[in-house]
Amino acid sequence: MAGTNPIRSERRAREHGAARASILQAARRVAARDGARDLSLRGVAAEAGYAPAALYGYFTGKDDLLLALAAEDLAAISRAMREAVKAGNGTGKLAAASSAALTLLCDNETMAAAQGALPATAGGGEAERLFNGRMIAALKVLSDAAGRPADSRESQCDIVLVAAALAGLALLARSGRLSALGFAPEEILGRLDEHFGR
């Protein structure tokens, strides 16, 4: 019996990764056009040039696809936060990181749609594991920006509070309710920095 050809396996893995990336790009275009909540596998398949059933070779369903998109967005948020902290535009590090995150969260519907895609109990699918890993990485960037090493339960809790505040702030800002309440995002981010930054 012949062994597996490593060159062929590597080529298949590259092709699978390229096709998956192409599907994610198509999904992002469909989400931008139709809204992430209204994303359909059929619409993504048509946009990507695949038969709808072919998508199941890459994603288990719509929720899996939404989580994969949200994981990409979390990676982008982490990068933007790190860059904002490096740039240091005269604000506190946590305020700079939070402002960068808020900008991307307000301009992005995928993260909100991913909330409904997360299973009620942790299941451990590939997309969910990737999403969780990227979420932890984003929390680590916030922790570093706040000057709070994640070595204690109290510090970890504070960073989760900051992340939850950013998610809620994005919801309020995106819907126009923050300005209706008479607040500017910068004011709230400054308070977050005062309370949680070091």
Secondary structure, DSSP 8 states (H G I E B T S, - for coil): -----HHHHHHHHHHHHHHHHHHHHHHHHHHHHH-GGG--HHHHHHHHT--GGGGGGT-SSHHHHHHHHHHHHHHHHHHHHHHHHHH--SS-HHHHHHHHHHHHHHT-SHHHHHHHHS-SS----HHHHHHHHHHHHHHHHHHHHHT--TTSHHHHHHHHHHHHHHHHHHHHHHTTHHHHTT--HHHHHHHHHHHH--
